[in-house]
Amino acid sequence: MYGLLEYGNMLRDRVRTQAYRAAIDRHLRPDSVVLDLGAGTGAFALYAAVKGARKVYAVETSPLLDYGRREAERLGLGDRIEFFNGPAQDFEPELRADMLISDLRGALPFLGDAHAVLADAKQRLLTSDALLMPHQDRVFAAPVDDPAWYAREIEQPWLQNDLELPMPLLREAEGSLPRRPPPRGLTPCFPGQCFATLDYAAEVISLPTATLQWTAEQAQTIHCYLLWFDATIVPGIEMSAAPGAKAPLVYGRLVLPLLKPVQLAAGDRLSLRISVWPAAGDFAYTWTTTVLDAAGSQHQQLRQHSAHEAFLAARTSGVA
Ligand SMILES: C[S@@+](CC[C@H](N)C(=O)[O-])C[C@H]1O[C@@H](n2cnc3c(N)ncnc32)[C@H](O)[C@@H]1O
């Protein structure tokens, strides 16, 4: 659940706001019917109405949508915007929309039930040829060599903590949870590679399983993978959360830690097999790291997943 400050931060992200604005400006027509799905405080819905859309639906679970309603009244837009405060799955509008404005992503475009919400909207709330914003997201991963981060974030809390009580089982479970990078960021030591392309217009938004490979030119130790996404809001209007981007996007990035640091010799190949799958109303990640030497012999393999908490919850509730 986002607060006003977070909704403010979404608008403060000028790259994101300008990209959505440019997409709306390019495609909005006086006869457009717009669905702002997950409208937050309704900023994009208000903008579409100000720009002359025939009808705008602003749909949002957060009660903070009420601020949008009040802004609409203040602007005299009340007759053209309809606000629905509740889950989109319960919304039954009079018209189908031919333009979708939506941003249901977190650090990556795998958050909660976003894909199901979008699928339901496409089936019930949108015309079959509706213009979708976003149009496509591409998700990237790159290995990172950062021993100081690894010691502080993964090792110390469980193995060298102030209780002087090592907890290796917890280190293994918590050490596989995806997390945000530190404020100073993490710098990949290899170029990012794309492992998922989410085409929102496709009938089914398929979840990725992919294998990425990097070859070491020199000896290197890998501690984690950094993940981020690039987006096409509509064809021709793009934004990127890649590390090193001039203006970092509000989404940030995600880190998948390694169970142990992996040593690469010059010429070794680092292979990452990564999958994203639905778990306990959200998404989980499986990632397997394999080191192969120049002759193709396997040196090391680490298999990890992020669903320790979901599995335990299922066991203790008797589901598994
Ligand atoms: C990342 S925010 C985007 C807010 C605003 N549209 C913007 O771009 O600034 C995503 C919003 O989607 C809302 N949301 C998520 N699932 C929803 C659902 N099933 N029905 C309605 N709103 C939903 C969340 O509460 C959140 O406010």
The ligand as an SDF file (V2000), in Angstrom:
LIG
                    3D

 27 29  0  0  0  0  0  0  0  0999 V2000
    2.9580    2.0670   -9.0730 C   0  0  0  0  0  0  0  0  0  0  0  0
    1.4100    2.7010   -8.5530 S   0  0  0  0  0  0  0  0  0  0  0  0
    1.0140    3.7930   -9.8720 C   0  0  0  0  0  0  0  0  0  0  0  0
    0.2210    5.0270   -9.4420 C   0  0  0  0  0  0  0  0  0  0  0  0
   -0.0860    6.0020  -10.5680 C   0  0  0  0  0  0  0  0  0  0  0  0
   -0.8520    5.3910  -11.6310 N   0  0  0  0  0  0  0  0  0  0  0  0
    1.1850    6.5440  -11.1500 C   0  0  0  0  0  0  0  0  0  0  0  0
    1.6400    5.9610  -12.1620 O   0  0  0  0  0  0  0  0  0  0  0  0
    1.7330    7.4990  -10.6400 O   0  0  0  0  0  0  0  0  0  0  0  0
    0.3640    1.2960   -8.8420 C   0  0  0  0  0  0  0  0  0  0  0  0
   -1.0100    1.4360   -8.2380 C   0  0  0  0  0  0  0  0  0  0  0  0
   -1.8260    0.3650   -8.6470 O   0  0  0  0  0  0  0  0  0  0  0  0
   -2.7330    0.1010   -7.5940 C   0  0  0  0  0  0  0  0  0  0  0  0
   -3.3060   -1.2370   -7.7960 N   0  0  0  0  0  0  0  0  0  0  0  0
   -2.6470   -2.4190   -7.7490 C   0  0  0  0  0  0  0  0  0  0  0  0
   -3.5030   -3.4360   -7.9750 N   0  0  0  0  0  0  0  0  0  0  0  0
   -4.7210   -2.8920   -8.1960 C   0  0  0  0  0  0  0  0  0  0  0  0
   -5.9950   -3.4280   -8.5010 C   0  0  0  0  0  0  0  0  0  0  0  0
   -6.1880   -4.7390   -8.6060 N   0  0  0  0  0  0  0  0  0  0  0  0
   -7.0260   -2.5790   -8.6680 N   0  0  0  0  0  0  0  0  0  0  0  0
   -6.8440   -1.2360   -8.5380 C   0  0  0  0  0  0  0  0  0  0  0  0
   -5.6660   -0.6730   -8.2530 N   0  0  0  0  0  0  0  0  0  0  0  0
   -4.6010   -1.4790   -8.0840 C   0  0  0  0  0  0  0  0  0  0  0  0
   -1.8780    0.2390   -6.3550 C   0  0  0  0  0  0  0  0  0  0  0  0
   -2.6530    0.4650   -5.1950 O   0  0  0  0  0  0  0  0  0  0  0  0
   -1.0120    1.4430   -6.7240 C   0  0  0  0  0  0  0  0  0  0  0  0
   -1.5930    2.6330   -6.2790 O   0  0  0  0  0  0  0  0  0  0  0  0
  1  2  1  0
  2  3  1  0
  2 10  1  0
  3  4  1  0
  4  5  1  0
  5  6  1  0
  5  7  1  0
  7  8  2  0
  7  9  1  0
 10 11  1  0
 11 12  1  0
 11 26  1  0
 12 13  1  0
 13 14  1  0
 13 24  1  0
 14 15  1  0
 14 23  1  0
 15 16  2  0
 16 17  1  0
 17 18  1  0
 17 23  2  0
 18 19  1  0
 18 20  2  0
 20 21  1  0
 21 22  2  0
 22 23  1  0
 24 25  1  0
 24 26  1  0
 26 27  1  0
M  CHG  2   2   1   9  -1
M  END
$$$$
